[in-house]
Amino acid sequence: MLLNRIIVCLDVRDGRVVKGVSFRDLRDMGDPVELATRYEAEGADEIVFLDISASLEGRRTLLDVVRRTAERLFIPLTVGGGIHEVEDIGYALRAGADKVSVNTVAVKRPDLLSEASRRFGSQCVVASIDARVEKRSIELAVYGEGAASETGGDRWFRVFTHGGQKGTELDAVAWASRCAAMGAGELLLTSIDQDGRRTGYDLELTARVVENVKVPVIASGGAGRAEHMRDAFLLAGANGALAAGIFHDGTTTVAEVKRKLAAAGVPVRRTQDDG
């Protein structure tokens, strides 16, 4: 049986873990190495390390922090942010990452996904997609008839890059399908609207992407309690559920989330304190 994954995200800026709402109003949450090891002990299945300002500032990922984090972990570590070339993926993997997440550079140069997949294997390549709900009526008023959504309807999801700061013309569902076809072995799908609000994942966005790809999809943005993760798994079909703030501030623990998920019939890896 394929187990669903609980993934803890460390958004890192200037070497410190931060958390905000809709990618803004960032607060310092602590040291990435200390937090990563704590979450592994609690039963996290994976850690995602995102250098959220690297792409916006035009620099590479802080590999020294990646290296220090990887040295302490026995669970998979995904690293993202500041990837400009295929060689940068190699640097991150050699620093200890198991997978590398790409967002801005993939939008700029989609063939990087294919090249990275061929060189390192698709299992190492994660396409990170940040999306926000858009209304087609607004797009028509601003851009005219050329602003059609590839998935139809009035409600669609626009892809953003550079840490959620720059909008693109890409529809998230269509872009997710293209990323998978180009060689991404996994998709990290974040709702900018829901990020940090703790009212639940965008299940419509997640379900649409899951229905259109054959690779694992990680739901991100909006987790406030275990029930939100349950819905991402059972209603939207996600393979992984990513959360940050509820773990950072002690609202709950990975172990407690897993106990509740197991009780709801969601297959998860048991934690040490479950016996």
C-alpha positions, 0 to 999 in steps of 0.5 A: 500500500502506498503511504501518504506523506506528511512533509514539513516545509522550511522556508529559509531567508538569510539562513533562518526559517521564516513564515508568513501569509500569502508569501508576505509578512514573514516572521522568524521561526528559528534555525533550519538545522534544529527544526529539521532534526526536530521534525524528523524525530516527530515522524516527518516523512520528508523535509522541504527546504526552500530558499525563498528569496534566492530567485528574487535576489538572483542568487544561488541557494545557500548550500552551506545551510543545505549541507548542514541540514542534510548531514543531520537527516535520515529522511529525504530532503528536497531543496529549492530556490536559486536554481539557475542551471542544471549544474545548480541541481548537481550542486544541491544534490552533492550538498546532500539533497535527495531532490531539487525543486525548480520553479522560476527557472522551469518557467523561463526554460522548460527544457531544463526539466528534461535535461535534469531528468536525463542527467539525474533521474526524474526522481530527483526533479520536483516541479514547484508550482505557485498558483493564485485564483484568477477570474476570467472576467477580470482578465478579459477586461484587462487583456481582451480575448487573448487572455483565455484560460487553458482549462476553461470557465471563469475560475482558473489558476495563474502560475507565479514565479520569483517567490510568488511575486511575478505573475505569468500567462500560464494556467497552473493545471496545464503547466503541471501537465507539461512539467510532468511530461517534460520529466518532473518526477513530482509536483509541489503545488502551492496555493498562494491564496491559502498560504499561511491562512490555516483554512485548508488547502485549495482542494479544487486546484489540487484535484484538478492537477491530480486528475491531469498528471501521473506523477505524485502531487504534494498539496501545499498552502493552507494547512491548519489541522489534521483534517485539512490534510485528510481532505487533501488525501481523501478528497483531492487525491494528493500523495503528500501534504506539506505544512509549516506554520502549524508545526513551527509554532507548536499548534500541533506536532507531526506525530499528533497529525499522523495519529489523527490521520490513521484514525480517519483511515488515511495510510501513513507511516507510523511514528516511533511513539505509536509503538 
